[in-house]
């Protein structure tokens, strides 16, 4: 039986709603999508429920109008900003020595029970990364095996209860009930990783408008995730400050001229901040240097995060970059240098039936991953945000929630601009200390780069 799925990616710069259908043969087809500018959301966190709800409703209305159908399951993303992760394990005896879904569920529930979770946090995902049957370790899938004891090691992702509550309120105010909440970086990984990368181990970095999320897939599942409150909007802010031009003009410059190369001495005319009647000329070389400094700093922090994770030796497939910031041409070469020459791939969402050209953009990886998750494309076993065991080849039942959008209204579609930029910068020779986004180190580095240009 086919199932219609709605995925809602709640980002800091845009809300993306996608309606897709899973057919009887397991194929996913995109039916419609809607995009709205984010309001009431900063760095992945809801700061104003009413504004956030309005943005979500705008995207939902557009998606439903294009798809022309109702939806049966709603999957929503959550930022990694207020998540914590812990590892746990559980062991159960198998009296009849036959390991089935029920026995796997018992072992995972035991690992869940044994985990030490703070009271203010709630579990989002319980993901097994290693099974052990009797004395045999590294079992990929214990289903159908014979054994007297089953042990499982799991990675548990939790989120602050207050953040989850605010997210649910905002979506409910937009007219729908949530069926599942999925960590954004987990959804992105579902959309962009291939089987070889999963088997070899890989780090996925989603570089968005206001945040960067990193997750590491090793073994059978996610093993590590982290969050950085820096994104492509920081480049816009840097350009506005350095070039003394309004934010709107700085965003246009980033999209049209931003580059990691900086070989052009061409001059462009920009408005002066605070004076609508005045303009001044700026070299594209300066624009490129401002962009380079911010991207360099961001990648260095992410590389340090990967180093500190203690999983760097387990990512044989290297690092996969996705998200809107990856459209900066030359970022792959720069990342390769900063990540110590590990393999780097820039990833777009996987191809599927009905995929609109707009959705092939890396910035829609999370949204695509959400509908794939709703269609059963996830870790072979997992306990989801509803504390229910999910597993491959399960029967997807329509939600009992009444998914009807309230107060249908015509909303103007908000198209987000894209970051199409030209070529690459010389490689770095060595990496110094990593500093936080707002530290004096970054300000002085930017100032020194700029003063050298004049």
C-alpha positions in Angstrom: 0.0 0.0 0.0 1.4 3.4 -1.0 2.0 6.0 1.7 2.2 9.8 1.3 5.0 11.4 3.4 5.5 15.1 4.3 9.1 16.1 5.3 9.6 19.6 6.8 13.2 20.9 7.1 13.1 23.7 9.6 16.3 25.7 8.9 17.6 29.0 10.0 17.3 30.6 6.6 14.5 28.7 4.9 11.7 26.2 5.6 11.4 23.5 3.0 8.4 21.2 2.9 8.4 18.2 0.5 5.5 15.8 -0.1 6.5 12.4 -1.5 4.8 9.1 -2.1 6.3 5.6 -1.3 4.9 3.1 -3.8 4.1 -0.5 -3.2 7.5 -1.5 -4.8 9.4 0.8 -2.3 10.2 3.6 -4.7 9.9 7.2 -3.5 8.4 9.9 -5.8 8.4 13.6 -5.1 4.9 15.1 -5.6 5.4 18.7 -4.5 7.5 21.1 -2.5 7.2 24.5 -0.9 9.9 26.9 0.3 9.5 29.8 2.7 11.9 32.2 4.3 12.5 31.4 7.9 11.3 33.7 10.6 11.5 33.3 14.4 14.4 30.8 14.0 18.0 31.6 14.8 20.9 29.1 14.5 18.5 26.2 14.3 16.5 27.2 17.5 13.0 28.5 17.5 13.0 32.0 19.1 9.4 33.0 18.2 6.7 30.3 17.9 4.2 32.5 16.1 6.6 33.7 13.4 8.1 30.2 13.0 4.6 28.7 12.6 3.7 31.2 9.9 6.8 30.4 7.9 6.1 26.6 8.2 2.5 27.2 7.1 3.6 29.1 4.1 5.9 26.3 3.0 3.2 23.7 3.7 0.5 25.5 1.7 2.8 25.8 -1.3 3.8 22.1 -1.1 0.2 20.9 -0.8 -0.9 23.1 -3.7 1.8 21.6 -6.0 1.3 18.0 -4.9 -2.5 18.3 -4.9 -2.9 15.6 -2.2 -3.1 15.1 1.5 -0.3 13.5 3.5 -0.3 10.6 5.9 3.0 10.9 7.8 4.9 14.0 8.9 8.7 13.9 9.5 10.3 17.1 10.9 14.0 17.9 11.3 15.6 19.3 14.4 19.0 21.1 14.6 21.9 19.6 16.5 22.2 22.9 18.5 20.8 21.5 21.7 21.5 17.8 21.4 23.7 15.5 23.4 24.8 12.0 22.6 25.7 9.0 24.8 26.7 5.4 24.2 25.1 2.5 26.0 24.8 -1.3 25.8 22.3 -4.1 26.6 22.4 -7.9 26.9 19.4 -10.3 26.8 19.2 -14.1 26.9 17.5 -15.9 24.1 15.7 -18.9 25.6 14.6 -20.5 22.3 18.0 -19.6 20.7 16.2 -18.0 17.7 16.9 -14.3 17.2 14.0 -12.4 15.7 12.7 -8.8 15.7 11.3 -9.2 19.2 14.7 -10.3 20.6 16.5 -7.4 18.8 13.9 -5.0 20.2 14.4 -6.4 23.8 18.2 -5.9 23.5 17.9 -2.4 22.2 15.3 -1.5 24.9 17.7 -2.8 27.5 20.5 -0.6 26.2 18.0 2.3 26.2 17.1 1.5 29.8 20.7 1.4 30.9 21.6 4.8 29.4 22.2 7.7 31.7 20.1 10.5 30.3 19.7 13.9 32.1 16.2 14.7 33.1 15.9 17.7 30.9 16.7 15.7 27.8 14.5 13.3 25.7 15.7 10.6 23.4 15.5 11.1 19.6 17.3 8.1 18.2 18.6 4.9 19.6 21.0 3.6 16.9 22.8 0.2 17.2 26.3 0.2 15.8 27.5 -3.3 17.0 25.7 -6.6 17.7 27.3 -9.5 19.5 25.8 -13.1 19.4 27.3 -15.2 22.2 31.0 -14.6 21.8 30.9 -13.6 18.2 31.5 -9.8 17.8 30.8 -7.4 14.9 27.6 -9.0 13.7 26.1 -6.8 11.0 22.6 -8.2 11.4 21.6 -10.8 14.0 18.2 -11.4 12.5 17.6 -15.1 12.0 20.8 -16.2 13.8 21.0 -18.9 16.4 22.4 -18.0 19.9 21.8 -18.0 23.6 22.7 -14.4 24.2 22.4 -11.2 22.3 24.3 -8.0 23.1 24.0 -4.6 21.4 26.0 -1.4 21.6 24.0 1.8 20.7 24.5 5.5 20.1 21.7 7.5 21.7 20.9 11.0 20.5 18.9 13.2 22.9 17.5 16.7 22.6 16.4 19.3 25.2 12.8 18.8 26.2 12.1 22.5 25.9 13.5 22.7 22.3 11.4 19.7 21.3 8.3 21.2 23.0 8.8 24.5 21.1 9.3 22.7 17.8 6.1 20.6 18.3 4.1 23.8 19.2 5.3 25.7 16.1 4.4 22.8 13.7 1.1 22.1 15.4 0.2 25.8 15.1 0.9 25.5 11.4 -1.9 22.9 11.3 -0.2 19.4 11.4 0.8 16.9 14.0 4.4 15.5 14.0 4.9 11.7 13.5 8.7 11.7 13.8 11.5 14.1 14.7 14.8 13.4 13.0 18.2 15.0 13.7 19.0 17.2 10.7 22.6 15.8 10.1 21.2 12.2 10.2 18.6 13.1 7.5 21.3 14.8 5.4 23.4 11.6 5.6 20.5 9.5 4.4 20.1 11.7 1.4 23.8 11.9 0.3 25.7 8.8 1.3 26.3 5.8 -0.9 26.8 2.2 0.3 30.6 2.3 0.0 30.9 5.4 2.2 28.7 3.8 4.8 30.8 0.6 4.9 34.2 2.4 4.9 33.2 5.0 7.5 32.6 8.7 6.6 32.1 12.1 8.1 29.1 14.2 6.8 29.3 18.0 7.2 26.1 19.9 6.4 27.2 23.6 5.9 24.0 25.6 6.1 22.9 29.3 6.3 23.5 29.8 10.0 24.9 26.4 11.2 27.2 23.6 10.4 26.3 20.1 11.5 28.8 17.2 11.5 28.0 13.5 12.0 30.3 10.4 11.6 29.0 7.2 10.3 31.1 4.2 11.2 30.2 0.5 11.6 26.5 0.2 11.1 25.4 3.6 12.3 26.0 7.1 13.4 28.7 7.2 16.1 29.2 10.9 16.6 27.5 14.2 16.0 28.3 17.9 16.8 27.1 21.4 15.9 28.7 24.7 15.0 26.7 27.9 15.1 28.4 29.4 11.9 27.2 29.3 8.3 27.1 31.2 5.1 25.2 34.1 6.7 28.4 34.9 8.6 30.1 35.5 5.3 27.3 38.0 4.5 27.9 39.8 7.8 31.6 39.9 7.3 31.2 41.4 3.8 28.8 44.0 5.2 31.3 45.0 7.9 34.4 44.9 5.8 32.9 46.7 2.8 30.7 49.1 4.7 27.7 48.1 2.7 24.1 47.1 3.7 23.4 43.4 4.4 21.2 43.1 1.4 24.0 44.3 -0.9 26.5 42.1 0.9 24.3 39.0 0.3 24.1 39.9 -3.4 27.9 40.3 -3.6 28.4 36.9 -2.0 26.1 35.2 -4.4 27.3 37.0 -7.6 31.0 37.5 -6.9 32.1 35.5 -3.9 35.0 33.2 -4.6 37.8 31.4 -2.8 40.3 32.4 -5.5 40.8 36.2 -5.4 42.8 36.7 -8.6 40.5 39.5 -10.0 41.3 43.1 -9.5 38.0 44.2 -11.1 36.2 47.0 -9.3 32.5 46.9 -8.4 30.3 49.7 -7.2 28.5 49.2 -3.8 26.1 51.3 -1.8 27.4 52.8 1.4 25.7 51.7 4.6 23.6 54.4 6.2 23.7 56.6 3.1 21.4 55.6 0.3 22.7 58.2 -2.1 26.4 57.3 -1.9 28.4 54.5 -3.5 32.0 53.4 -3.4 34.2 51.1 -5.4 35.7 47.8 -4.1 38.1 45.3 -5.6 36.8 41.8 -6.1 40.1 40.7 -4.6 39.0 42.1 -1.3 35.6 40.3 -1.6 37.4 37.1 -2.2 39.7 37.5 0.8 36.8 38.2 3.2 35.0 35.1 2.0 38.2 33.0 2.2 39.0 34.1 5.8 35.5 33.1 7.0 35.4 29.7 5.2 38.9 28.9 6.3 38.1 29.6 9.9 34.9 27.5 9.7 36.7 24.5 8.1 39.5 24.7 10.7 37.0 24.5 13.5 35.2 21.5 11.9 38.6 19.8 11.3 39.4 20.2 15.0 36.0 18.8 15.9 36.7 15.7 13.7 40.2 15.4 15.3 38.7 15.6 18.9 36.0 13.0 18.1 38.5 10.2 18.1 36.9 8.7 15.0 39.2 10.2 12.4 41.0 6.9 11.8 37.6 5.2 11.1 36.5 7.3 8.2 38.1 5.5 5.3 35.7 7.2 2.8 36.8 10.7 4.1 34.5 13.7 4.4 31.3 14.4 2.5 30.3 18.1 2.4 26.8 19.2 1.7 24.6 22.2 2.3 24.4 25.6 0.8 27.9 26.8 1.6 29.4 24.0 -0.4 28.4 25.8 -3.6 31.4 28.1 -3.1 33.7 26.9 -5.8 37.1 25.9 -4.6 35.8 24.8 -1.2 36.6 21.1 -1.9 40.3 21.9 -2.5 40.5 24.1 0.6 38.8 21.5 2.7 41.1 18.8 1.5 44.1 20.8 2.7 42.6 21.6 6.1 41.3 18.1 6.7 44.9 16.7 6.1 44.3 15.6 2.6 41.5 13.0 3.4 39.1 12.3 0.5 36.6 15.2 0.1 33.3 14.9 -1.8 30.7 17.6 -2.5 27.4 15.9 -2.3 23.9 16.6 -3.7 20.8 14.6 -2.7 20.3 11.3 -4.4 18.3 11.1 -7.5 14.7 9.9 -7.3 11.5 10.0 -9.4 9.9 13.5 -9.6 12.9 15.3 -8.1 12.5 19.0 -9.1 15.6 20.7 -10.4 15.5 23.1 -7.4 15.7 20.2 -5.0 18.9 18.8 -6.6 20.8 21.6 -4.8 23.0 20.6 -1.8 21.0 22.9 0.5 18.0 20.6 0.2 19.8 17.4 1.4 18.1 17.4 4.8 14.6 17.9 3.4 15.1 15.0 0.9 16.6 12.9 3.7 13.4 13.4 5.8 11.1 11.9 3.2 13.5 9.1 2.6 13.5 8.4 6.4 9.7 8.4 6.4 9.9 5.9 3.5 12.1 3.4 5.4 15.6 4.5 4.3 17.4 4.6 7.6 19.7 2.5 9.8 18.7 -1.2 9.7 17.4 -0.9 13.2 16.5 2.1 15.4 14.3 3.2 18.2 12.8 6.5 16.9 11.5 9.6 18.7 8.2 7.8 19.5 10.2 5.0 21.3 9.1 2.6 18.6 11.5 0.1 16.9 11.9 0.7 13.2 13.7 -1.8 11.0 14.3 -2.4 7.3 11.4 -3.9 5.3 8.9 -2.9 8.0 5.3 -2.2 6.9 4.8 1.6 7.0 1.4 2.3 8.5 -0.4 5.6 7.8 -0.4 8.0 10.8 -3.4 8.2 13.0 -3.0 11.9 13.2 -5.4 14.0 11.2 -3.1 15.7 8.7 -5.2 18.5 7.4 -3.8 22.0 6.8 -5.9 24.6 8.5 -7.0 27.9 7.0 -5.9 27.4 3.4 -4.6 30.7 2.1 -2.6 31.9 -0.9 0.9 32.6 0.1 3.6 34.1 -2.1 6.3 31.6 -2.7 9.7 32.7 -1.3 12.5 31.5 -3.5 15.9 31.4 -1.8 18.9 32.6 -3.7 21.7 30.2 -4.6 25.4 30.5 -4.0 26.8 30.0 -7.5 30.4 31.1 -7.3 33.6 30.6 -9.5 37.1 28.7 -8.7 39.7 27.9 -6.1 42.4 29.4 -3.8 46.0 28.4 -3.2 46.3 25.6 -0.6 47.2 26.4 3.0 50.5 25.3 4.5 49.8 24.1 8.0 47.0 24.8 10.5 47.4 27.0 13.6 45.2 27.1 16.7 41.5 26.9 16.3 39.5 29.8 17.8 35.9 30.5 18.4 33.8 32.5 15.9 33.7 35.7 17.9 37.2 35.5 19.4 39.7 38.4 19.0 41.8 36.0 16.8 39.3 36.0 14.0 38.8 39.7 14.1 42.5 40.4 14.0 43.1 37.9 11.3 40.4 39.5 9.1 41.8 43.0 9.9 45.4 41.9 9.0 44.3 40.3 5.7 42.3 43.5 4.7 45.1 45.9 5.7 47.6 44.0 3.5 45.3 44.7 0.5 45.3 48.5 0.8 
